[in-house]
Amino acid sequence: MAPLITLLLSILFLILPALTARAMDIQSVTSPKGITAWLVEDYSVPVVAIRFVFGGGSTQDPVGKEGLANLMTGLFDEGAGPLDSEDFQIKLDDAGAEMSFDESRDGIYGSMRMLAEQRDQAFDLLRLAVNEPRFD
């Protein structure tokens, strides 16, 4: 009897997630400057998340300076614009935001998650990190 109960519970455990799954509505949106992005809206949690990629990566490292793209992506969230590393991290915490960057051979990847009510402050920090990194 115990093997039968174990089997039934295993089947239920495998099937239950599929029953609650639903297809995401993925929209293609284009900015006024012509940047195309995919947008998925879900208002069940008050969080905004963004992922992006732009050209670059380790193939762009100068000869003799291999690893430069990796170093750069490690420093993007360590101060930007007028904010040193400590002030930048405090502002990220105040905005309820997490920011990360990474690189591959042909791309620079970034992601950010933030509380929806603090998105303006968080996006200001992302803009600073990408456009005015300090690297100091």
C-alpha positions as CSV (number, residue, x, y, z in Angstrom):
1,M,0.0,0.0,0.0
2,A,2.8,2.4,0.8
3,P,4.4,2.1,-2.7
4,L,1.0,3.0,-4.2
5,I,0.6,6.1,-2.0
6,T,4.2,7.1,-2.8
7,L,3.5,6.7,-6.6
8,L,0.3,8.7,-6.4
9,L,1.9,11.5,-4.4
10,S,4.8,11.6,-6.9
11,I,2.4,11.9,-9.8
12,L,0.5,14.7,-8.0
13,F,3.7,16.5,-7.3
14,L,4.7,16.4,-11.0
15,I,1.3,17.3,-12.4
16,L,0.3,20.1,-9.9
17,P,2.7,22.8,-11.2
18,A,1.5,22.2,-14.8
19,L,-2.1,22.8,-13.8
20,T,-1.2,26.2,-12.3
21,A,1.0,27.3,-15.2
22,R,-0.3,29.9,-17.6
23,A,1.1,31.4,-20.8
24,M,2.7,34.8,-20.6
25,D,1.4,37.6,-22.8
26,I,4.6,38.9,-24.4
27,Q,4.3,42.2,-26.2
28,S,6.8,43.7,-28.6
29,V,7.2,47.5,-27.9
30,T,9.3,50.1,-29.7
31,S,10.7,53.2,-28.0
32,P,10.5,56.6,-29.7
33,K,14.2,56.2,-30.6
34,G,13.6,52.8,-32.3
35,I,14.7,50.4,-29.6
36,T,12.6,47.2,-29.7
37,A,11.9,45.4,-26.5
38,W,9.7,42.6,-25.2
39,L,7.3,43.5,-22.4
40,V,5.6,41.1,-20.0
41,E,3.2,42.7,-17.5
42,D,2.2,41.0,-14.2
43,Y,0.7,43.1,-11.5
44,S,0.5,40.4,-8.9
45,V,3.7,41.5,-7.3
46,P,4.8,45.2,-7.0
47,V,8.2,44.6,-8.6
48,V,9.7,45.9,-11.9
49,A,12.4,43.8,-13.5
50,I,14.4,44.6,-16.6
51,R,17.1,42.7,-18.5
52,F,19.1,44.1,-21.4
53,V,22.1,43.4,-23.5
54,F,24.2,45.6,-25.8
55,G,27.1,44.8,-28.1
56,G,30.6,44.5,-26.6
57,G,32.1,41.8,-24.5
58,S,35.5,40.2,-24.3
59,T,36.0,40.1,-28.0
60,Q,36.4,43.9,-27.8
61,D,39.2,43.7,-25.2
62,P,42.4,45.3,-26.5
63,V,45.3,43.0,-27.0
64,G,47.3,42.7,-23.8
65,K,44.3,43.9,-21.8
66,E,42.2,40.7,-21.8
67,G,39.7,40.7,-19.0
68,L,38.9,44.4,-19.4
69,A,35.2,43.8,-20.2
70,N,34.9,41.6,-17.2
71,L,36.5,44.2,-14.9
72,M,34.3,46.9,-16.4
73,T,31.0,45.0,-15.7
74,G,32.2,44.3,-12.2
75,L,32.5,48.0,-11.6
76,F,29.3,49.3,-13.2
77,D,27.4,49.2,-9.9
78,E,30.3,50.6,-7.8
79,G,29.6,54.3,-8.2
80,A,28.4,56.5,-11.0
81,G,28.0,60.2,-11.7
82,P,28.4,62.1,-8.5
83,L,27.9,59.0,-6.3
84,D,30.9,57.1,-4.9
85,S,30.5,53.3,-4.3
86,E,29.1,53.6,-0.8
87,D,26.6,56.4,-1.7
88,F,25.5,54.4,-4.9
89,Q,24.9,51.3,-2.8
90,I,22.9,53.3,-0.2
91,K,20.7,54.8,-3.0
92,L,20.2,51.3,-4.5
93,D,19.0,50.1,-1.0
94,D,16.8,53.1,-0.6
95,A,15.1,52.3,-3.9
96,G,14.7,48.7,-3.0
97,A,16.7,47.8,-6.1
98,E,19.2,45.1,-7.1
99,M,21.5,45.7,-10.1
100,S,23.9,43.4,-11.8
101,F,26.1,43.3,-14.9
102,D,28.0,40.6,-16.7
103,E,29.8,40.0,-20.0
104,S,30.2,37.3,-22.6
105,R,32.3,37.1,-25.7
106,D,30.0,39.4,-27.7
107,G,27.7,41.2,-25.2
108,I,27.4,43.2,-22.1
109,Y,24.4,42.0,-20.0
110,G,22.5,43.9,-17.3
111,S,19.6,43.4,-15.1
112,M,17.7,45.3,-12.4
113,R,14.9,44.5,-10.1
114,M,13.2,47.2,-8.0
115,L,10.1,48.0,-6.0
116,A,7.5,49.5,-8.4
117,E,6.9,52.5,-6.2
118,Q,10.6,53.4,-6.4
119,R,11.1,52.8,-10.1
120,D,12.0,56.4,-11.0
121,Q,14.8,56.5,-8.5
122,A,16.0,53.0,-9.5
123,F,16.0,53.9,-13.2
124,D,18.0,57.1,-12.5
125,L,20.7,54.9,-10.9
126,L,20.7,52.5,-13.8
127,R,21.0,55.4,-16.2
128,L,24.0,56.7,-14.2
129,A,25.6,53.3,-14.0
130,V,25.4,52.8,-17.8
131,N,26.2,56.4,-18.9
132,E,28.4,57.8,-16.2
133,P,30.3,54.9,-14.5
134,R,33.1,56.0,-12.2
135,F,35.5,53.1,-12.2
136,D,37.4,54.6,-9.2
